[in-house]
């Protein structure tokens, strides 16, 4: 099976290339593993390296599925698509559609049009435009096995991709047609949109770097962490300490874009 690093091929060929649980599948203290997933259980959260680049894009789809379906000590799986319950699988479909719509929305922004070359971006956006109506139908997200419930604060704070799409009713036939179209897209070997997503994801490094920069800037501006404190911390980190040589003795320090 080809490596998913081949995900990037669809773009240039068309235009010219967490916090989380342990990975073991055993239970915790004999308790059944959860099937209700929280954000930190998701594949995206599990694969994010907050201090740099992960190796997600280079993994094969087979390897990704094995890890996602295996779950951890606390959860039975990392995507609802691995569930045996059709309703819960539908949650996975809906959440996946929501994530894809969010990415498409960013690609459609004026900033991206200024940042990226016109031909590869246009190719990816043309494909996204065909896919978007089907994703909007699949992004239902309102159903519940327990029936209607009052939303929590955590749910209220989430910005929905398209409130109107969520409010508009769809027939089962419309949902089936949308699902069929997205399924056909997923079975394609290479696509421009997939390539764009893989490249822009940067194995999570762009997001991790963005968060790191803004957090550091926040410390400098609001702790406040002045230059002397910043430099002293860096110097301290550059050194290690030896174990004490004798009881009570102090341990001495021993040591650009698409041009």
N, C-alpha and C positions, 0 to 999 in steps of 0.2 A: 504494500500500500504506500502510496506516495506521501512524503512528509507534508504537513500543512504549511510549511514554508512556501510551498507552491501556491498558496493563497494569493500571493502578490502577482502571479503571472497574468491573471485575467485583465489587469488594468493596462499594462504596457503592450501586451499583445493586441488588445483591442484598439489602443490609441496609436500605436506606431506601425513589466514585470513590475494573607489577611488574618485580619484577626480570624481565627477559626479553630477548628477542632483538630486533634491528631488524625492521621490518615488511616489508622487501624480501624477495622470494621467490627471490633468487639464492642460489647456494651459497657456502660459505666455502672459498676456496682450492681450488675444484674438487671438494670432497668432497660426497658424496651427503647430502641432508638426512635427519635422523633421522625415523623413524616411531614410535619408542618415546618417549613423552612423560613428562617429569618434572613435578612439581607447578608449577614456575615456567614451564612451557610452556603451562599451561592458560589458557583464556579468562578465568577468574576472576582469576588472578594477573596476567595481562597487562593487565587492565582496572582493577586496583586502583591508585588514586592514593594513596600513603601519606601525602601531605601535604594531603589534602582530598577534595573531591568529584570523581568522574569523570563522564563524560557517557554512561554505558552505558545507563541506563534510557530515555533519550530516543532511542536509536538504533532504527531499524527492524530487524525480524528479517532482512530481506534484507541490510542493511549488516553486521549481526553475522555472518551466515553467510559473506559474501564475505571478511571479514577473518579469520574463524576457519579457513576452508578454504584461504586463501592461504598461511598459515604465515609463515615468516621465513627468514633466511639459514641458520639451523641446523636448523629443523624443517619437515617437509612440511605440517603443519597444527597447529592449536592445540586440536583435539578429535579424538578417535579416530573420531567419527561421520563425519568427512570422508575416512576411509580407504576404499580399494576392497576391503579384506579383511574378510569377514564376522566373523571372529574378533576383529579389532581394533575393528570397529564395536561388537561386543558389550562390549568393555572400556569404550567410551564410554557405552553404555547403563547398565552396572553402576555406573560412577563417578557418572553423573548421578543414578541412583536413590539412591546413598549420600548425595550432597549434599542431595537433597530430603528424605530421611529425617532428616538432621541438623537441617534447618530446622524440620521438623514437630515434632521432639522439643522444640526450644526454644519453639515456639508452644504446646505442651501444658503447659509448666511453670507452676507456681503464680504465679511472678513475672509472667508475661505476663497471667494472669487478673486480677491486681491492677492491672497497668499499663494495659491496653487496655479499651475499652468492650466490654460483654458481647455486644451484638448482632453487630458486625462480626467479632469474634474467634470467636464461636460459629458464624457462617456459614462462616468459613474452616476451622475445625476440623472441622465436619461434612463438608465436602468432603475434607479431609485423611484423615479416618477411612475413607472409601470407597476412597481411593487407596492408603493405607498398605499393605494386604496385598499389593497388586500390586507396589509398589515393593520390598517386602521380598523377594519372589521374584526380582526382577530384580537385586537387590543381591547378586550371587553372588561376584564378586571373588576367587575361589579358583582359577580355571582358569589354565592356562599352556600356551603352544604348546610349551614345552620339557619339560612334565611337572612333577611335584611337585619343589619346591626348598625348601631351608631358608630361612626368612624372615630378612631383614636386620634390623638394629637399627632402621632407619628404619621398616620395616613393623611391627615389634613395638610401637613407641611410639604408633602410631595407635590411637585408641579407636574400636572398631567400634560401629556404631549398634545392632546386634542380633546378638550372637554365636549365639544359638539359631537364628535364621533362616538364618544362614550355614551352620550345621551340618546343618539339616534338608534331606534330598534332595528335589528336585523333578523331576517327569517333564517331558519335552519338551512335552507337551500343556499342563501347568500353566504353564510358562514362556511358551508361545505365547499362552495366555489372558491372562496378566498383561500381556504386551507389548501385546496388542490393546487392553486397557482403558486403559493409560497412553497409547497412541497416540491413542485417541479423546479423552482429556483434553487432550492437546497441541494437537489440532485445534480446540478450542473457541475462539471469538473472545474471550470474557471469562470469567474465573472468579474467585470470591472468594479462593481460595488464592493464585492468581497475583498478584492485587492486593495481598494482604497481604505477600507476599514482596517485591514491588517497593517498597512503602512502607517496610517495615522495613529493607530493604537500604540505603536512603538514599544510593544511588550510592556505597556504600563509606565514606561520610563518618563514620558512627557508629563503625565498626571503626577507621578511621584516627584518629579523635579519641580513642577509648578507649586505643589503643596509645600515642598521643602523651602523654596524661595520665599513664599508668602509668609510661612510660619517664622522663618528667620527674620524677615522684615518686621513682622509684628513684634518679635522680641526686642529688636533694636529700637523700635519706635515707642513701645508701650511698657516694657518691663520697668524702666528702660535699660537696655544693655549697651553701655557705651563702648567705644573702641578699645579702651584699655581692658575692660572685662572680657570682651569678645576675644582679644588677642591672648589674654591670660588663660582663658579656657582652652584655646587651641594649643598653646604651649604645654599646658598641663596634660592634655590628651596625647601629646607627642612623646611623652615620657612614661616609663613604667616604674614600678616600685619593686625592689628586692625584698624577699622575706627578711624579717628581723634577724640579725646575726646573734643577738643575745636578748634574753628576756628584758623588756623595759627599754631597749635601745630603739632609737628612731630609725625608720627604714629610709635610707638615702635614695634619691632619684639616680637611676643608672643610665639612664639613657637620654553656519550659513546655508544655504537652502536652495536647491534646484537652480543652480546658476546656469 
